[in-house]
Amino acid sequence: LKILELILVAIYSERDKKLPYLKEIDVKINILKILVRLANETKSLDNKKYLALQEKIQEMGRMAGGWIKSLK
């Protein structure tokens, strides 16, 4: 939910004020990657669901990275 909130704030921010929000989004995505990996390693999440989630999280990371790159 925090990532979604930050995305919405970034969308409605002025161009020169977006970068801090996007960097925080990137950090939150990386934290999410770690948490999902831990859930898989502790067998709280089966491999099929883990792979599906990792794919979506990686896509989110690529999108955030592209957005950050477009602002620089």
KARANOR-V591091 format. One record per residue. N is the residue number from 1. RES is the residue in three letters. SS is DSSP state (H for helix, E for strand, L for the rest). Layout:
n = {N & N}
res = {RES & RES}
ss = {SS & SS}
This chain:
n = {1 & 2 & 3 & 4 & 5 & 6 & 7 & 8 & 9 & 10 & 11 & 12 & 13 & 14 & 15 & 16 & 17 & 18 & 19 & 20 & 21 & 22 & 23 & 24 & 25 & 26 & 27 & 28 & 29 & 30 & 31 & 32 & 33 & 34 & 35 & 36 & 37 & 38 & 39 & 40 & 41 & 42 & 43 & 44 & 45 & 46 & 47 & 48 & 49 & 50 & 51 & 52 & 53 & 54 & 55 & 56 & 57 & 58 & 59 & 60 & 61 & 62 & 63 & 64 & 65 & 66 & 67 & 68 & 69 & 70 & 71 & 72}
res = {LEU & LYS & ILE & LEU & GLU & LEU & ILE & LEU & VAL & ALA & ILE & TYR & SER & GLU & ARG & ASP & LYS & LYS & LEU & PRO & TYR & LEU & LYS & GLU & ILE & ASP & VAL & LYS & ILE & ASN & ILE & LEU & LYS & ILE & LEU & VAL & ARG & LEU & ALA & ASN & GLU & THR & LYS & SER & LEU & ASP & ASN & LYS & LYS & TYR & LEU & ALA & LEU & GLN & GLU & LYS & ILE & GLN & GLU & MET & GLY & ARG & MET & ALA & GLY & GLY & TRP & ILE & LYS & SER & LEU & LYS}
ss = {L & H & H & H & H & H & H & H & H & H & H & H & L & L & H & H & H & H & H & H & H & H & H & H & H & H & H & H & H & H & H & H & H & H & H & H & H & H & H & H & H & L & L & L & L & L & H & H & H & H & H & H & H & H & H & H & H & H & H & H & H & H & H & H & H & H & H & H & H & H & H & L}
